Structures are given as structure tokens and as C-alpha cells.
Amino acid sequence: MSDWRVRAVRASKRPFIRPATPATCDSVNQPAPEQSMDPRPDQPAEHVSLERSVVDAGVYRDGHRLPSATNLADVYRELPGKPGTMAWIGLYRPAEAQLLEAAERFNLHELAVEDAIVAHQRPKLERYGDTLFVVLRAARYLDDVEEVDFGEIHLFVGPDFVLTVRHSQAPDLSAVRRRLEADPELLALGPEAVLYAVLDAVVDGYAPVIAGLQHDIDEIETEVFGGDPQVSRRIYELSREVIEFQRATRPLLEIMRSLEAGFEKYGTDEELRRYLRDVADHATYAAERVDGFRQMLQNILTVNATLVSQRQNEEMKQLAEAGHVQNDEIKKISSWAAILFAPTLIGTVYGMNFTTMPELKWAFGYPFAIALMALVCTSLYLIFKRRNWL
């Protein structure tokens, strides 16, 4: 990261506060005109750029959203607040300057901010002092094109805030916010509750993808044994999607193990522990299914190569048989051509009609020529017959 970025990130002097529980994540839904948070006329200029990428922002106290916090200026004014208060801000494709502004406000670590700016990160969980940085890869199955679309979520979770940065349309995390706002008891558990809800939404989103990939694999199996010439290309494309899906699911297991390892240290609520373990079980199931898909595709590719080789061998065998039959026909034609050529040659010689020529005045000349033709033809026929050419 360049020096000016580092200075911007480190500019805040706000001290860290150790959260009572592991940090959490926030949900962000796709920006829509009716959801955009336009800055008010009296709003400070430093908040204007950040507001443009804000999907939703609110302050929650004891599980309930404060009606007084309707934009970023209100959110910042309410923080730091009373115990049990946290801010939940969602950003969608923010510009670099916008993200650096948020980093300055919440004192985010420059390495985590750099990852969020660059994006295209692997799923991971990292702790920077009192802030938890989480990267998740969401997935959705597109039925119309039979492809898997992947999204990426970056979550910064501190002692009194949750900041979510989303670079793709999927997933729509507005449902996560609505779910938690409808369950104040769960939301009152703080950042961990938001983390659980986002993880649960991402992992639950894997189920339709698994079903779609299973359907595609079933279709490919039918195409393989049906002899479709385009099936090899489809196997390759589907294998790439499965590998990408595997990269999204496998690191998630390590994330869940890291969270579970901090249950005792951060005093995680017992009920929330059960919820997180349930998410871990679903993530394990998804990862195992994806591993199975990759093995199945490798087996299908091997079977397809074998079937293609067998079909090629059959075609070569048929070509060889056809060539053998054609060769026999050529032998027959050549044999009869040689037999018929002999009397033609003899007749041509005796048909020259030269004045001085042997056998012209001979009384047995004609019978001799006919006998010679018969003898040569018979000899050739016997020779070709003995060689099975006729």
C-alpha cells in the first residue's frame, strides 16, 4: 500500500476496545434507487463520497434499530454509544477513496483495507487487534445458462461496528438484515449474531448450487454414454466451476474452526455456539459434496476418454474391414483384366496384317491363335484361383 494510503488509514486516533465476543459481519443488499442514502444538505463534505456507495446503515441498541440514525452522519454521531450499541454499515463496490474514508473512521488495519480494495481474495479470517476481517465467497446457480456465479464479501467487525464491503451482486444480504431486525433477541447478542447470520446465508446459498451441479453431472453422464461429441468440452467447463466452488467452500471450514476455537476466550453465548456449529455442519456437507463432484467429473472424463477410444477403434476396424473387402474386389477386377488382356494382346499381334509375317499363309494359323489365347487365359485363371484372387 502506498504511503498516502497508510497515512489515511492510520490517521484516526480512536482507541480500540476489546469486544466481549468475536467480531461479526454485516449484510449488504444491492443498491437500489429507493434504498440509496443521499447526503443531507447539512451533512459534512467528508461523508458525501462514502454515502454514494452505502446500501444501508443503522445503529442498533439492545437488538433494536434506532430511528434517529438514518444516514452515515447519524451513525457516526451515535458512536461510540452506550453498551450494547453497534453500527451496521453495508457498502456496495465502494471507490478506493470511499473505503479509505471508512478505514480512517473505524481505524481499520491497512493490510485488511488493501485486501478489500483489491478484492479477489480467498475466503479467510484474520484478526487485527480488536477488529476481525472476514472474506467469504458466495455462490448462486444460474438456471438459464447453467453456470455458477460467484460473489465476494469483505467484512470488518470491531467492538461497536460492522462494515460489509461487497463487490458483486450476489449475495443479496438485505434478507439477513431483515431477519435479524425481526429477531431482536438474536441481534442483541451483538456482532457475533451478525456474523452467524451472514455465514448462514452464504452457506445456505450453496444448496441450490449443489443441486444445480448435480443435475449438470447427471446430464453429462447421459451425454457421455449417448456419444455426444461436445460432452468433453462441457466436462471441462463444469470441472472449472467445481474447482472454483471448491475454493469457496474448503477455506470456510478453517474459518468455522477458528471461530469455534475462540468460543471460550471471547465468551460466546451458548445458544449462538449451537447456531455456529450448525453452520459448520452445513459447510462441511457442502465441501464434501463439492469434493465428490470433482472426483465424479474425473471419473466421467476417464470413462469418456475410454468410450471415445473404443469408438475410434471400432471405426478403424470398420475402415480396415472395408479396405479388406475393397482390396478383394480390386484383386478380382485385376485378375479378370489380366485374363482378358491376354487374348487381346494375341489378337492384336495377329491383326497387324503385315505382308511378310509368320503364320499368315499357314493353314493352322487361326486354330493356333485361338488355342494360344485359351491356353494363356486358362493358365492365368488357375494361377489367380490358387492365390484366392478369384
N, C-alpha and C positions, 0 to 999 in steps of 0.2 A: 504494500500500500504506500502511496506517495506521502511525502512529509505533510503536505497541507491537509490530506485526509486524516492523518493521525492526529494532527493538532486539532482538527474539528471534532474528532471523536473524543479526545481527552479533555476538551475544553470545559466539560461540566465538572463542578466541584461537589456535586451532591454525594454524600457518603452512602456506602452500601449498607443494607440491613439484611441480616441473615433470615431467610424465610423459615417459617416453622415447618414447612413441608417442601418437597421437591417442587421446583418451578413448573409452570404449566404453559399450555399453548392456547392460542385464540383461534376463533373461526373467522373466516373472511368469505363473503359471498361475492359473486361477480358484480362489478359496479353497474348500476342502472340509473337512469336519469332521476327516478323518483327516490333513489337511495343516496344520491350524491350529497355531500355535506358542503355546501357553498359557504365560504367565509363571510362572516357578517361585516358590515361596513366599518364597525368599530374594532374589528379584530386586528391584532398586531400583524405587521407585514411579515414577520418571520414565520408565521403559521400558514400563510396563504399557499405556498408551494406544496406543503405537506397535505393540506386539505384536499387538493385535487385528486390524490390517489387514495383517499380514505373511503373505504366501503361502509364501515360503521365504527363508531367509537362511543363508549359509555363508561360510566363509573358505577360499580356495584358495591353495596354495603349490606352485609349480612344476607347475601343472596338476592337482594332486590336492586333493580336499576334505579339510580337517582334521576328523577325527571328534570333536575336542574342542569344536567350535563348533556347537552345536545350537539356539541361540536368539540373540536380539539382544544379550543381556548377554555371551555368549561371543564374539560377533562383535566387539563394541566392545572387549572385553578383549584380543583378539588384534591389534588395530590401535592404533597403527602397528606393523607387524611387520617381519620380515626382508625383504630384497629378493626380488622375485618373489611377494610375498603380496598378495592383494587380497580385499576383501569384496564379495559379490554379494547384494544385498537386493532383494526384489520386494514391492511394495505394491499392494493392490487397493482402489480407492476409499477412500483414507485421508481422515479428517476433517482440517479445516484445522489444528487444533492438533497432530495427529499429524505432518502434513507439516512444520510449523514446527519440531517437535522434531527431525526428521531434518535439517532445514536447519541447525539450530544445531549438531548433532553433526558434520556434514560441511562446515560453513562454505559453504553454497550462497548464490549471489547472490540478493538479494531479488527482482529482476525475473524471474528464471527461476522462483523459487518461486511468485511471483504467477501466472505463466502456468500452472503446474501446478495451482494451486488453482482457478483459473477454468476451465481446460480449454477445449475447443472452439477449439483453436489450429490454424493452418495448419501443414503439415509444414515444418520448418526446422531449421537447425543454427546454434548460436551458441556462442561461446567467452567464458567469464567467467574470466579469469585462467587457472588450471590446471584448470578444470572445463569440460567440454563438455556443453552442453544440446541434446538432440535431441528433436524431436517427429515422430512417424510416424503415418500414418493407415493402419490395416489394413482389409481388406475381406473379406467372405465372402458367398457366394451361397446364399440360402435357397430350396431347390428347391420346398418345399411351397407357398410364397406367391409364388415367382418374383420375389423382391426382393433387393436388395443391402443388407447390414447393415455399417455402418462402425464401427470401433473406433479408439481413440486411445491412444497410448503416449507417455509422457514419460520421458526417460532422462537422468539426471545421472551423468556419468562423471568421476571425479577420479583422482589419482595412485595411490590404493590402494583405490578403492571403485567400485562400480557400483550405482546406485539406480534402480529402474524403478518408475514410477507408472502404473497402468493404471486407466482409468475405465469400461471396458466389458468384457463377457465375451470378446469377440474381440480379439486372437487368443490362443489358448492357448499361452503361451510355455514351458510346462513341458517341452515336447518339445525346445526349444532348450537348456535346461539339461541335459537328459539326453544330448543329442547331444554337447555339449561335455565333459561329465563322462566320456563314453565315449571321448573323444579327448584324452587329457592333453597330447599334443604341441601340438595346436592351442590348447587352453586355456592352456597355459604361455606363449603369446605375449602374454597379458595382456588389458587392456581392449579393444584393437583386435579381438581374436578374438571377444569377446562382441558387439561392435558388428557385425562381419561376420555372425555367426550370426543376430542379430535382424533385420538388414536382409535377409538371405537368406530368412528365414522369412516376413517381411512381403511381399516381392516374389513369392516362390513362391506365396503365398496369393492373388495376383492372377490366377493362371492359371485356376482354376475360375470366378472371376467373369467373366473374359473369355469363357470358353466358354459360361457361362450367358447373358450378354448377347447373344452371337452367336446362340444358339438363340432368344432372345426376338425379335430382329430378324428372323430367318427366319420366325417365326410371324407377325409383324406384316406382312411383305411378302405372305404368303399371305392374310391377312385384308383387306389393302388392296384387292387385286385380286378378292377374293371379295365385296366390297361390305358388309363388316361395319360397321354404324352406330356401334359402340362403339370402333372402332380409333383414332379421333382422340384419345380420352382416354388410351388405352394408349400411344400415341406420346408424348404429353405427359409422362406419368408416367415412361416409360423415359428420355426425354430428361433429366429432372431427375436420375435416378440416374446417367446417363452424365456429366453435368456435375459431380456430386459426386465421382464416381470420377476424373474428370479433375483435380479439385482435390487429390486424394490422390496422384496419380501424377506430375503435372508438376513440383511442387516437389522431388520426390525426386531428379530429375535434377540439380538445383542442389546438393543435399546430397552426392550422389556426386562431383560435380565439385570441391566444396570439400574433401572428404576426399582426393581424388586430388592436389589441389594441395599438400597437406601431407605427402605421402609422403616427400619428400626432407628436409623440415625436421624431421620427427619420427622419421626413421629407421625407417620401416615395413618390416617383414620382407618380403622379395621374394616369397615364396610367398603371403603374405597380400595383397600387392598384386594378385596374379593373381586371388585369390578376390573381392576387392572390385571389380575390373574386370569380372569375370563377373556380379556382381550389377548393376553399372551397365548392362551389355548387356541383361540381362533387364528392368531398369526402363525402359530406352529402348524396348524392344519393347512393353512394356505401355502406355507413354504413347502410342506411335504407334498402337497398336490402338484405344485409347480415343478418340484424335483422329479416327480413321477411323470409329468408331461414331457420333460426333457428326455428322460430315458425312453419313453414310448416313441417319441419322434426319432430318436437314434435307431431304435429297433425297426420302425417303419421305413426309415431311409435305407437300412440294410436289406430289409425284405424287398423294397422296391428295386434296389440295385440287382438283387438276385433274380427277381422276376424279369427285369429288363434284359439281363444276361441270358436267361432262359429263352426269352422271345427272340433275341438275336441269334442264339444257337439254332432255334427252330427255323428261323428264316434262312440262315446259312445252309441248314440241312436241306430245306426245300429247294434252295437255289442249286445245291450240289446235285440233288436228285434230278432236277430239271435239266441241268447241264449234262448229266449222265444219259438221260433219255435223248436229249438233243444230239449228243455225241453218237449214240447208236443209230439215230436216223441219218446222221451225216455219213456214217460208215456204210449204211445200206445204199444211200444215194451214190456215194463214191464208187462202191463195188459195181453197181449196175452201170454206172457211167463208164467204168473201165471195160466191162464186158461188151457194152455196145460200141465202144471206141475201136475195139479190135477189128470187127468186120468192116467198120467204116474205113479204117486205115488200109486194109487189104483191098477193099473195093476201090479206094482212091488210087492206089498204085496201079491196079489193072485197068483203070479207066482213063489213063493218060493218053491212049490212042497214038503213041509214037509208031512210026513206020517200022523202025528196027527195034524190036522189043522181044525178049524171051517169051515163049509160050503163046505168041499171037497166032501162029499157024499150027499150034499143037491141038490135036483132036481132044485131048483130055484136059485142056487148059481150064475150061469153065468148071467141070466137076472138081478139079484140083483146088481151084479158088474157093469153091463152096465148102469143100471138106476142110480146107485150112481155116476158114472162118469158124466152122463148127468146132474144130479141134481147139482153137485158141479160146473161144468163148467157154467151152466146157471146162477147159483147164483152169481158167480164171474163176469160174463159178465154184469148182471144187476147192480151190485154194481159199477163197473168201469164206466159203461154208465151214471149212475146217477151223478157221480162225474166228468163227462166230460173228462174222460181219454180216452174214445173211441168215 
